[in-house]
């Protein structure tokens, strides 16, 4: 009786949501009075490393609502780091539900690629008894802020660990060694091992500039402000020279974005800059020596400066073009709720945004999450528009490939000027 009543309620709610909130009418609109099971087709995109877990959650979702709907749910691979670019290529053809990094939220909202949670609240309440406030209260305040734009919640918080720190093998390098890049690279070279970091990414390489007081910002029109070619606590040239000195060390390995886990597994590394998503790979490779800590300090203009990081979150949103927005919202909630976040932590040591999971002893005692907490003291919330990413990646690749010389200050300044010009260009 309860499920029949709920089915009728959610059917009515979903009709309202689908008609009011989507760009096109649903071909499978629920019939509130027929009592027939609905036929619901959805597509979900998530990271490659999450595919098995997401499929498990899809299966449990289908079982939960088997009495009221027949589901056809397709699961596709899309990294949270590239979700925005893929979605905005053709938002109407993108997945109904997709995960993405929190810094992508403004561009996705402005492009009309996200349905607000407010507009889907009726459907959520009908089945889960949850309100938008319940979702907000279940997660950390900062993760909710990251999922909010113009005072409107546009996504479900999924993780609070989208930041990076240092994994290391304590049988090869010591706690003292990992305190500085100089000490870490010297110890790695002495052991015949290497230290990996991604440089061809504006998410990672910004850490050096943020450390030195430089900024990026997002304008109302979606363009980016950037001051890296000027002077803050140090000059942009001095920051670049510091990066070049690290990248040119024989013990340093510049790794493509997303390839850190493979390099850890190869056995070549004794340390790597990455995040909780690579915790399992680091544990398996480093064995009894598995350890993690905040990022090292680096040498700049003869001084030691603590390396900053970008603090972020992973979110799950509903495509504003979804023809089954109500059901998409229920699926998005299902894969981000307390039970799902607990499963993420249990299986992959993913740091939760859910307050209840976050307060568990297991989370508090976790090696990777403890390192992340230590690094978050130096974390920066990155604000940047769509013109930031390609020039920043190109600049990082120039450093990784040794295309700049630390002694050529004019060449470095020219590269920084080109970087800032590209990043701050108006949105076309």
N, C-alpha and C positions, 0 to 999 in steps of 0.2 A: 504494500500500500504506500509506504513511504517513497519508494523509488518511482512509483507511478505518478505520485503527486509532484515529486521533484522533476520528473521528466516533463510534465506539463508546464511547470514553472519555468524551467530553463528553456523550453521550446519557445514560450512567449517572449522571454527575455532575449533570446538569440535572434528572433525575428526583428525585434526592435534594434538590437545592436547591428545586425547585418544591413538593415535598411538605412539606418542613420549613420553608420560609421565607415562604410566601405565605399570604394570608388565604383564598384559594380555589384549588381544584385547577385545573390547566390542562386545557383541552379539546384541546390539541395536545401532550400529553406525548410526549416522544421515545420511540421504541421501540428499546431498546438492541440487540436481537437481530435485528430485521427487515432492517436494512441499507437501508431505504427512506429517501428524503429527507423531512425534516420540513417541515410547513407552519407557518410562523411569522409571526404578526401582531404588530406593534409600533407604538407611537406615540411620536414624539419631539417635544418642545417646545423651541424656542430663540428667541432674540431676532430681531426683524424684520431687523436689519441683517446677521444671520448666515445667513439662509435659503439663499442661493445656495451658500455654503461648506458648510453642513450637508447640503444635497442632494448635493453632490459627495462628501462623506464617506459618506453613505448608499449611494451608488452603488458606491463602492469597497469598502464593507463587504459588500454583497450579492455582489459579484464575488469577494471573498476566500473567502466561505463558500458559493459556488454549488454545490459538489459535495455538500454535506450538507443544504442547506435551500432551500426555496422561500419567499421573503420577501414580505410585504406590509407595508411600512413607511410610515406616514403622518407627514408633517412639519407641525407647527403652529406658529403664532406666539405666543410668550409671553415678555414681558420678564423678565429675571432679577430685576428690582426688584419685580415684582408676582407672581412665581411662587408664593410661599408662600400669598398670599391666594387665588389661583385654585385651587391644589391643595387647600387645606383647606376650600374650599367643598364639594367632593365628591371626596375622595381616591380613591375606588374608580373614579370616572369620569375621573380625571386621566391624563396620559400615563404610559407605562411608564418613559420616561427624560425627565428635564427638567433644565434648567440653572437655577441660582438663586444669589443673592448669599449670601456666607458668613454674614452676620449672621442669616439665616433658619434656619440649621441647627438650633438648639435647639428652636424651635417645631415644625419638621417632624418631628424625632425624637420629641418628646413626643406628637405627634398620631398617631404610628404611620404616617407617610407616607413613610418612607425605609427601605429594606432595607439592612442593614449589609453592607459589602464582605466582612467575615469569613465571613458565611453563604453568599456566592457564590464563595468562593475556589476550590472544586473545579472549577466550570465554567470559571473564568478559567484555571486552571492547565492543564486538559485541552486547551484550544485555544492558549493563548498562552505556556504555561510560566511565567506570572507568578504570584507569590504576593502577598499583601497587603504584605509587607515590600518586595518589588520596587517596588510602586506608591509606597510611602512614600519609598524611597530615590531614586526617579527625580525627585521633586519637592522643592521647597524645604521646609525644616523648618516655616517659618511657614505655608505653604499646607496642609501636612498637619495641623498643629494646628487650622487653621480648618475642616478637613473631619472633625475628630474630636470626639466627644462621649462623655463617661464612658469614656475610654480605648479607644473603638471607632471605627474608620474607617467613616464613613457616606456618603462621597461621593468622587468622583474630582476632584482639583484640575484646573482648566482654565486659569485665568489667575492672575497675581499682580499685576494692574494695576488692581484695582477701587478706584481712588482718583482724586482730582481735583487739578488744578493750573491754571495759567493759560496759555492759548494767546494769542498776540498778533501783530499786524502791525507788524514793526519799521520799516516805512517810514512809519508813522503815529505810533507811540509808541516812545519810546526805552527802553533797558535801565534808565536812571535813573527814567523815568516809572513803570515797572511795579513798582518796588520798594515803592511805597505806594499805597493806594487813593486818597488825596488827589491824588497826582501823576498817577495813571492816569486818573482821572475828569476832571481839569483838562485834560490833553492830549487826551483823547477829545472833550470838549466843544469845544475850540479847533479840532479838525479836522472837526467836524460828524458824528462817529461816536459809537457807544455801546459800553458794556461790559455783557456779559450774565452773569447768574448765576441759578440756581434757588433761590428762597427758600422756596417752599411744599413743602418736603420736609425731614423730620427728619434725612435723611442729609447734606444740604448745610448747613442752617442751624445744625446742632449745632456746626459748625466754629468759630463765633464764641464759643460758650460753652465749648467744650473749650479754646480758646486762653486763656481767663481762669481756668482751673483748675476749672471745673465738671465734673460727672460724670453719667453714667447707669450703671445696673447692672442685672443680671438676677438675680432671686430664684429659689429652687428651685421655687416654685409658678408660675413664668412671669410674675410681675408685675415691674414696673420700679421701680427707685429713681431719683430725680431731685432735684437740689438747686438748680435754676436760679433759683428765686425767693429765694435767700438771698445769701450773700456768700462768695466764694473769694478769688482775687487781686484781683478787683473785685466789685461787686455785680451781680446779674442785671439791675437797672434800667440800670446803666451800659453793660452789654453791649448791651441792647436799644436804648438811645439811639445807640450807635455804629452799629448795623445800620440804624436809621432815618435817620441822617445819610447813609449810603451810598445807601439805597434812594430817598431823596427827591431825590438829585442828578439833574438833567435828562439827564445822560449815562449814567445807569444804566438797564438794562432787566431787569426781572424776567421770567424765562422759565419756562414750564411744564416740568415734569420730562419729559425725552425730546425736547424741541423745540429744543435748543441747535443741533444740526447744521443745521436748517432756517434758523435765524436767522443762523448764520454764512454760509450759502450766499446769504442775501438781500443781502449786501453792506453791511448797516447797521452791522456791528460792526468794531471794531478790536481787541477782546479778549473772551475768554469764559472763564469757569470751567467746566471740563469734564474729561474723561478721554481715554484713548487711543482709545476708540471713536469719537471725533470728530476724530481726527488727520487722516484723509483729507479731511474737509470743510474743516478749517482750512488744510491745504496748498493745496487747490484755490482757496479764497477769498483767501488772503493771498499766494499766489504766492511771489515772491522774498523777501517780507518775513516768511514763515512762521517763527515762533519760539515757544518755550515756556519757562516758568520756574516756580519755586515761587510760591505765592500771595503777594500783597502783605502788608505790615503794614497795620493799620488804627488810626485814632485812637480812643482810649478814655480818658476822663477826663484829657485833655491829654497822654497818652503814646502812643507807638507800640508796638503789640503784634503779633507775628507771627501771622498767621492759621493755625490748625491745619487738619487735614482728617481724614476718616475713611479709614483704611487697611483695605482688604478684598480679598476674592478672589471669583472666580466658580467655582462647583463644578457638577458634574453628578452627579445621584443617580438611583437606581432606585426606582420606586414599590414600596412593600411590598405593594401589592395587585396587582402585575403577575402575569398568568397565565403569562408567559414570562420569569421573573426571570433565569434563566441567560443566555438570549440578550440580554436587556436589559442585563445586566452587560457582556457582550461588546461591545455597541454603545456603551455609556457609556465603556468603556475605549478603543474605537476612535476616538471623537471627541475624546479627551483625551490620547492617547498622544503620543510625541515627534514623529512625523510630522504629526499633526493640529495640534499647537501650533506647529510650524514653519510650517505652511500658514496658520494664524491670523495669525502675525506677517507672513509674506510678503504676504498679501493685504490685511490690515486693520491692521497694526502693533499687534496685540494683544500685550501683555506676557506672556510665558510664565511658568509655574510650573515647567516642566520644566528641570532643571539644565543639561542639555546645550545646549538651545536658548538658555537664559539667558546662557550663557557665550560665545556667538558674537559676533564683532566687530560684526556688523550690529545686533544688539540693543544692545550697549554704546554704539554710535555714534548710536543713534536719538534724534532731538530730543525727542520726547514722553516716551520712557521715561527719558531723562536728567533731564527736568523732574520726572517722577514720583519718581525716586530722590532728588532734592533735597528734594522736598516730604515724602517719607516720614520724613525726620528729625523732622518735626512731626506725623506721623500718629498717630492714636488708634484703637485697636480698639474699635469701638462695641458695647456690650452693651445690648440693650433688648428688651423683650417686646412682645407684640401690641398692648397698649394705648398704646404710645408713638407710633405712626406717625400716626394721624389727628389727635390734638391738636397734635402738633408741626407737621404740615402746615398746620393751621388757623392756628396762631400765625404761621408764616412768611408765610402769605397775608395776614394782617392787616398785617404789616409791608410787604409788597409793595404792598398797596393803599392804604397811608397811613391805615389806620384807627386807628393810634396816633400820638400827638403826642410828640415828643422832650422837650417842656417839661412834659408832664403825667406827673410821676413817680407820682402816685397811680393814674392809669389804667394805666400800664405795670405797676406792681406788682400790680394787680388781674388783669391779663391773664396775668402770670406765675403767680400763685396758681391761676388757672383751669387753666392749662397743666399745672402740676405735679399738681393734683388729678385731672385726667383721666388723665394718664400713669401715675400711681401707684395707680390704682384696682385693686382686687382682680380677678383673672381670674374671670369668671362661668362 
